[in-house]
Every structure is written in structure tokens, then in C-alpha cells.
Amino acid sequence: MFVLTALFLVFLLLEELKACCNHASENLKDVPADISADCKKVNLQNNEITDLIGGVFAFLDQCIELNLKPNKIWRIYSGAFLGLSNLKKLNLRENLLSIFNDQAFMGLDSLQNLDLGWNRISRLQPYVFSFMSELQALDLTMNEIA
């Protein structure tokens, strides 16, 4: 019985690893186009990404967690997150973000946790989070909001 349990746990671990796409600390300037569409967790932390263009994540509809901390992201274009309809957790901590347009987070209907801590955010547009009806946690720690 113990052997079967151990084999099952190994199988679960392998499935979890297969579902993760790790591109951390690769000095990437842009989001790579070769991320597998069936990735559930995408790790792009510690890179040199500066902006997120519209549709850059359009092929990641299975992704539930996206880590973009810390990079050098200062601009998020409208529609950048379209396609991430199942995303639950988005980490944009420790970037250079300062202001967002009203459609910056369009497509994040299922998002529950958004970390925007340690950026340069000085003000928020009135409807910037209006696309996130499931949002439960928002971290704005150490920003420049008055």
C-alpha cells in the first residue's frame, strides 16, 4: 500500500511540474512566445521585461498563476491580459508601474489576487479594476499613492 501511495504522490508531483513553466532569471526582454499553452503556472520573475503589449498572453487560457516580479515593467497596454480568462493570481510586485489606463486589466475576469506592491503608482483611474469582479486581495504596499 505504501508503494502505491508513494507512486501516486510522485505522479502528482510530476503533473504539477509539467504544469509549471519557469523562465525566471533568463534576462528576457519580452514575454517568450514559446510558453506552452497548457501551462497553469508561469514564472517570469527576475527578468528585464519592460512592457506588456496587447495580446501577449492570448494563448495562455489555462494559466491560473502568473509571476512577473521583479522586472522593469513600466507600461501595460490595453488588452495585454486578454486570454488569461482563468487567471487567479497575478504578481506584478517590484516593477516600475506608475499609472494604468482603464483597460489595462481587461480580460482578468477570474482574478482573485493582484499584487502591485513596490511600484511607483501615484494614482489610480476610477475604473481600472472594473474588469476584476472576482478580486479578493489587492496589494498596493509601498507605492506613491497619496
Secondary structure, DSSP 8 states (H G I E B T S, - for coil): -HHHHHHHHHHHHHHHHHTEEE-TTS--SS--TT--TT-SEEE--SS---EE-TTTTTT-TT--EEE--SS---EE-TTTTTT-TT--EEE--SS------TTTTTT-TT--EEE--SS------TTTTTT-TT--EEE-TT----
